[in-house]
């Protein structure tokens, strides 16, 4: 899978409003995760696969002097993020690839990602780059909806038309450990709003019926915590 194809899909999503839909859909889970992070004044944060930059902006406002940088492979997503970002916060956005992060070693206290890392074209290289740019004692906090064991996610790659790393929690832990991370663990985060009982399920969509949709929602998102040893 080429970066160009990934960018093409997400450029289309940026122009048809799916960036905003992702913000609405993932907002509560991300809020829960960020509230539990020990973000301190002056921290440097990287948001991988930032899309329209909504999580980047939340992160940038979590403390005095905090700077958050969002990267995305899709130029249209980055352009939309820049349009939406107020000048009063320390947030900026760049076009970039997970496998080749254009940042110096040990720049970031925290690397965050929501619904993006499983699109990496080379997961081993992407994890090595994440490890490289994190400061000793810093952490990666990765959240994803697509994982083995969550109902309906097996067919996501075919539906979207992009390759995805569809892994079980234990396989994610092992991948991070092989990259050098320590104290790697996973937990599930369930959207506090519950299933949207008024959702319109379309033929051929991700969910064949309300039962499948409710099962997906109730399973929760997978949150991977990983620390870079001091």
JOQUIBEL-V602640 format. One record per pair of residues at least 24 apart in sequence whose C-alpha atoms are under 6 Angstrom apart, sorted by sequence separation. I is the first residue (numbers start at 0). GAP is how many residues later the second one is. D is the distance in whole Angstrom. If there is no record, write none. Layout:
i=I gap=GAP d=D
i=I gap=GAP d=D
//
This chain:
i=40 gap=24 d=6
i=41 gap=24 d=4
i=45 gap=24 d=6
i=66 gap=24 d=6
i=68 gap=24 d=6
i=70 gap=24 d=5
i=71 gap=24 d=5
i=72 gap=24 d=6
i=40 gap=25 d=6
i=51 gap=25 d=5
i=70 gap=25 d=5
i=108 gap=25 d=6
i=50 gap=26 d=5
i=98 gap=26 d=5
i=106 gap=26 d=5
i=107 gap=26 d=5
i=108 gap=26 d=6
i=98 gap=27 d=4
i=104 gap=27 d=5
i=105 gap=27 d=4
i=106 gap=27 d=6
i=107 gap=27 d=6
i=51 gap=28 d=5
i=52 gap=28 d=5
i=97 gap=28 d=5
i=104 gap=28 d=5
i=105 gap=28 d=5
i=109 gap=28 d=6
i=111 gap=28 d=6
i=51 gap=29 d=4
i=105 gap=29 d=4
i=108 gap=29 d=5
i=109 gap=29 d=5
i=110 gap=29 d=5
i=111 gap=29 d=5
i=112 gap=29 d=5
i=113 gap=29 d=5
i=114 gap=29 d=5
i=59 gap=30 d=6
i=109 gap=30 d=6
i=111 gap=30 d=6
i=113 gap=30 d=6
i=189 gap=30 d=4
i=59 gap=31 d=6
i=188 gap=31 d=5
i=187 gap=32 d=5
i=188 gap=32 d=5
i=18 gap=33 d=6
i=187 gap=33 d=5
i=187 gap=34 d=5
i=186 gap=35 d=6
i=187 gap=35 d=6
i=186 gap=36 d=5
i=185 gap=37 d=5
i=185 gap=38 d=5
i=184 gap=39 d=6
i=184 gap=40 d=5
i=183 gap=41 d=5
i=183 gap=42 d=4
i=118 gap=45 d=5
i=180 gap=45 d=6
i=181 gap=45 d=5
i=117 gap=46 d=5
i=180 gap=46 d=5
i=117 gap=47 d=5
i=180 gap=47 d=5
i=127 gap=51 d=6
i=13 gap=62 d=6
i=10 gap=63 d=5
i=13 gap=63 d=5
i=44 gap=63 d=5
i=9 gap=64 d=6
i=43 gap=64 d=5
i=10 gap=65 d=5
i=43 gap=65 d=5
i=44 gap=65 d=5
i=45 gap=65 d=5
i=46 gap=65 d=5
i=47 gap=65 d=5
i=150 gap=65 d=5
i=6 gap=66 d=5
i=42 gap=66 d=6
i=44 gap=66 d=6
i=46 gap=66 d=5
i=6 gap=67 d=4
i=48 gap=67 d=5
i=144 gap=76 d=5
i=143 gap=77 d=6
i=143 gap=78 d=5
i=142 gap=79 d=6
i=142 gap=80 d=4
i=141 gap=81 d=6
i=141 gap=82 d=5
i=140 gap=83 d=6
i=140 gap=84 d=5
i=139 gap=86 d=5
i=138 gap=87 d=6
i=138 gap=88 d=4
i=137 gap=89 d=6
i=138 gap=89 d=6
i=137 gap=90 d=6
i=136 gap=91 d=5
i=135 gap=92 d=5
i=136 gap=92 d=5
i=135 gap=93 d=6
i=136 gap=93 d=4
i=135 gap=94 d=5
i=28 gap=162 d=5
i=27 gap=163 d=6
//
